[in-house]
């Protein structure tokens, strides 16, 4: 998913940092690696930094909301789907 943000301006450094954080999280969750409070705080700070850089690339809330189908549109589309023969 992050690769899709590269054309929008996600730097290779941020991409690399996000991958490293993902790997660290996996090690902690799956291998039971212990971390100090300071290391955990650094991890959270790094996650917040990466997240802020990704959010900067996201479309504005108004633009995003304009592309989300309204409930009535979703209802119409669902009602138009034929379930005959299922």
C-alpha positions as CSV (number, residue, x, y, z in Angstrom):
1,X,0.0,0.0,0.0
2,X,2.8,2.4,0.8
3,X,4.4,1.8,-2.7
4,X,1.2,3.3,-4.1
5,X,2.0,6.6,-2.3
6,X,5.4,6.9,-4.0
7,X,4.0,8.7,-7.0
8,X,2.2,11.1,-4.7
9,X,5.6,12.0,-3.1
10,X,6.3,9.5,-0.4
11,X,10.0,9.5,0.0
12,X,12.1,6.3,0.0
13,X,13.3,7.2,3.4
14,X,9.8,7.3,4.9
15,X,8.9,4.1,3.0
16,X,12.0,2.4,4.5
17,X,11.3,3.7,7.9
18,X,7.7,2.4,7.7
19,X,8.9,-1.0,6.7
20,X,11.4,-1.1,9.5
21,X,8.7,-0.2,12.0
22,X,6.5,-2.9,10.6
23,X,9.3,-5.5,11.0
24,X,10.0,-4.3,14.6
25,X,6.3,-4.6,15.4
26,X,6.2,-8.1,14.0
27,X,9.2,-9.2,16.0
28,X,7.8,-7.8,19.2
29,X,4.4,-9.4,18.6
30,X,5.4,-12.7,17.3
31,X,8.8,-13.4,18.8
32,X,8.1,-12.0,22.3
33,X,11.0,-9.5,22.1
34,X,11.2,-7.3,25.2
35,X,11.7,-3.6,24.9
36,X,12.4,-0.9,27.4
37,X,10.0,2.0,28.1
38,X,12.3,4.4,26.2
39,X,12.5,2.1,23.2
40,X,8.7,1.8,23.2
41,X,8.4,5.6,23.4
42,X,10.9,6.0,20.5
43,X,8.9,3.4,18.5
44,X,5.6,5.3,19.0
45,X,7.3,8.6,18.1
46,X,8.6,7.1,14.9
47,X,5.2,5.7,14.1
48,X,3.6,9.2,14.6
49,X,6.3,10.8,12.4
50,X,5.7,8.3,9.6
51,X,2.0,8.6,9.9
52,X,2.2,12.4,9.7
53,X,4.1,12.1,6.5
54,X,1.6,9.8,5.0
55,X,-1.3,12.0,6.1
56,X,0.3,14.9,4.3
57,X,0.0,13.0,1.1
58,X,-3.7,12.1,1.7
59,X,-6.3,14.1,-0.1
60,X,-8.2,16.7,1.9
61,X,-11.1,15.5,3.9
62,X,-13.5,17.3,1.7
63,X,-12.1,15.8,-1.4
64,X,-12.1,12.3,0.2
65,X,-15.7,12.7,1.3
66,X,-16.8,13.8,-2.1
67,X,-15.5,10.4,-3.5
68,X,-17.3,8.3,-0.8
69,X,-20.7,7.1,-2.0
70,X,-23.6,8.4,0.0
71,X,-25.7,5.9,1.8
72,X,-28.6,6.4,-0.6
73,X,-26.3,5.8,-3.5
74,X,-25.0,2.6,-1.9
75,X,-28.5,1.5,-1.3
76,X,-29.4,2.0,-4.9
77,X,-26.4,0.2,-6.1
78,X,-27.0,-2.7,-3.8
79,X,-30.7,-2.9,-4.8
80,X,-29.6,-3.0,-8.5
81,X,-27.6,-6.1,-7.9
82,X,-29.5,-9.2,-9.0
83,X,-29.4,-12.1,-6.7
84,X,-31.4,-14.3,-9.0
85,X,-29.8,-17.6,-9.6
86,X,-27.6,-17.5,-6.5
